[in-house]
Structure formats: structure tokens, C-alpha cells
Amino acid sequence: MAVATDREYGLFIDGELVEPASGELRDLAEPATGDPLGRAAMAGPDDVDRAVAAARGALSGPWGKTGPTERSRLLHALADAVVANRKELAELETRNVGKAIASVKAEVAVAEQNFRFFASVLGSLAGRSHPVGGSLLYYSLREPVGVCAQIVPWNYPVMMTAWKLAPALAAGCTVVLKPDPATPLSALRIAELAAEVGIPNGVVNIVPGDGPTTGAYLVGHPGVDKVSFTGSTRSGSEVMKLASDPVKRLSLELGGKSPNLIFADAKLEDAIPSSAYAIYYSAGQSCDARSRVLVEESVYDEVVAGLAEAAGKVKVGDPLDPETQMGSLISDVHRGKVHGFVEEGVSEGAEVVAGGEPGNGGGAFYPPTVLAKVENRMVVAQEEIFGPVVVAIPFADEKEAIALANDSRYGLVATVWSQDPARGHRVAARLKAGTVGVNMPYSAFPGIPFGGYKQSGFGRETGLETLDLYTESKGVILQTGPKPVNPFGL
């Protein structure tokens, strides 16, 4: 199914596409070409009120009476619908975000797998029981936390929509999800599919809009019980403040400046291309991008040369071409920010050994870039560039490598390359990161918890632990003996 460029996309509230109260429609354009991609409704406070009311009504109505077996069936049905519509979803996402369709197809597959995973683990929501002592018995219940506000960024809309929806629906919650105003299309389509497979009206609501207005109003809404946010650390800090009064349940998946440690005993024929993949696979627009490559001094020059060669071989171009390995950035404005970081790095003493110039062609493209002669104190080594720019930093020994890796306010992901198994385990244990890969470049799989240390946030996505974030634990203490408890002897 081809994407219609003249379509108007409404908000999705209470099981149907509706017009926004304000009537505001925003023009969408393809980042890779600048061509129009349709118009999307933007939600305001009145629309958020409608969506939260629908979610709360579903929670106290049909969805609140839907048991785990039926919720599991519906999640599997939604996964089936994602598979049946995967070509449409992939094209929609590729044209809306500008990423290579080969990568987007994998992200659609991960979205389906996340629905499957949480559909399959509903039995893990069981409580516990044990005798307290005497004639008292304790047991616990796991109950849905309630109405959840979920905010997803522009870099992985289809995948992160599934990351958010799957555990919330598995736990029995209802959702008001706000995608980025520039990339709302896949979230809206998944909501339509949810309705088509029979998920009751009001369970899934989609309200695209700006963060400082619509997002802030949603986070602070008195009808919202829990907030789950994925985005920048700066925005996450604001969300945390807004969610604090009244106190709401909160999970944050934020930024990263993830290190990639290459020791001299690593298999460089594996480490170098995998390190290139770990930064360039999503044009660097990923919180888990391994954007700092820390290299043992004796192989530093060889690794830098290899990274530069690999960067030059990455096929950059039309996102819809199945042979393309890296598409465009999200916008011309963002490309300017990325290039500004590169220029600042050069002014601090870094050397561009690959890429580094935005080019003169159309679209928001930026070439795979390698900066050498970087020190960890530099801005390009500390700030999240969020583009296809990797910085190469030398280290003398294992102790310094760990110190450099941990010398960051972030702690999301790290990768270690070494043929010494003991070193792999030892270094992984000492790195302050939520996920550490050893001799492989990947970081997120359904069933494996994903999240960070320090300013990379708290809470975990995609794992069994995620269900805890969408449920409350209620303890019940029961008198089981023949006589009632009478401690005062009254």
C-alpha cells in the first residue's frame, strides 16, 4: 500500500480518528527529499482531556474487566496485524523519519516481537503468599497502575510505540501516547490496527503535539497515573518536575554517549566494521549509538584508519532503496546542529578523518564522520551529538579505558572488544551502563531489559521488569485462625 501524500491524519481518541479541537493541522515533509507527506492533526489541552477521559472510561469499563488470557490474545492479534501490514508500516516510517528502509523493516519486526513477548509473559504478573506467623497469612496482588501517559521521540516511532504499548496493555493499563509532532504516522496506524483487532475503544489513544505544550499538559494531567518518557535528558528532567506534583509513577529512558572499548587483543576485522555499524546504523540518531570509540594506544592508528575506510563505504542515499545503509537525518535544522558539533570539535583540536561536510545535495543528509585526536574532556566527547559522528579516543591500559568510559554523565550502553573472556567479564562488571555488549554491536532485544544509569534515566523497557512499572503491588494480610485478633484484650 503506497503512502498517500495528500492525506490528512486525525488524532486517535476513543477508538476513532477525530479532528483536533483547535482544527490545527501541521504539514509533514519527507526528510530525505523535502517532498510533502500529508498533514497531521496536532492535539491541544482539550484533546488531551478527551483522550484521558476515554482512557479512564475504558479502564473502569470493558478493559478493566478483560482478563489476562484475553489481553494476551489481543496482543498476539495486534502482532499479527503488524506482520500483515509490515510493508505499509515500513514505507510509512521510512518516508516520515528518513531512515533506510532496511533498518526500518527490522524495527517493524522488533515492534511485532515486543507485542509477542508481553503477550506471552502475562502469567508473570502473579502475586506471592506466605504465612506471617501465628494465624496470619499474607498474599499480594498485582494491579494495573491505571491511565498511562507515554511520550515517544522521532527517531524510532514504530518500535518505541510498541515498546510503550505492549507492557502497558499486558498489565491491563490504558494509554494516552504522544508521538513527536514531526513523526506521528506509524503510531496512528498502530492505533488503527489495535482497534481493528478488537482492543476496546479508549484503551489506546494517540495525541501528537509539541512537548512544551501538549506534552507538558499530558504529563501534569490529574487523570494520568503513570508517565513513561523517552527522549533527551534535558526534556526528561522537565518531565520529572511536572510529574512530581501530584506524585505520579515515572520511568525515563534518556540520552547516551555510549563508549565502545577496543583492546589490542580484539579481532579488529570484527571490531572495526561492527563499531561502524554501532554508530551509523540509524545515522547516529539513537540514544544507544556507540559514539565514543576508546582504543588501546598500540592499535589506535589502525582502528582509526579502519573506521575511516568503513565510513567511506557506508551506502548513503534514498531511504526507500533496499540497498541503502544510511538515510537522512530528521531535518535540515538537526543537520545544522550535528555539523555545529563537528566544527566545535575541530576548534578544540579534533581532526576530521572521514566525512565532516554536509554536502550540497537535497535532503537532510550528513556523511558518516570520524573524528580523531579527541580527548574525553572535549565537547564532542561529552555531549550527545545525535548524528553519524564517532570520536576516537586512545587509552593506555584497562584501568584508563574503564575510567574514560565511565567519565560521562550518561550510562546507557557500552561495548567491549577483546578475545580475553576474563577481561570481557571484568570490564563489563565495572562499566556504569545499563547494557554491556561483549564482542557484538547490538543492544536491544525483546525480553532483555533496556535502560540506563546516571542521567540516561531509570526504569527499564522491553524486559520482564517493565511489567513492574505498569502495576501496583497490593499486600493483603488475612486472619485465618478460629479467633479474631484482639491485641488490647478488649
Protein Blocks (a to p, Z undefined) as FASTA:
>chain_A
ZZdfkbccdddeehiacddfklpacddddfknopaebjcddddfklmmmmmmmmmmmmmm
mmmmpcfklmmmmmmmmmmmmmmmmmmmmmmmmmmnopafklmmmmmmmmmmmmmmmmmm
mmmmpccdddfbhjbccddddddfbjadddddfklmmlmmmmmmmmmmmnopacdddddf
klmmlmmmmmmmmmmnopaghkaccddddfklmmmmmmmpmkbfbdcddddfklmmmmmm
mmmpccddddddddddddddddfkbcfklmmmmmmmmmmmnnopafklcfbccddfklmm
mmmmmmmmmmmmpccddfklmkbmbdcdfbfklmmmmmmmmmmmmmnopacfeghinbja
ecjddcddddehiafkbmklmpcfkpabdcddddfblmlmmmmmmmcfbdfbccdddfbf
klmmmmmmmpccfbdcehiabfbdghiacddehjnogcjehiaklmmmmcccddddddfb
fbdcdfkoZZ
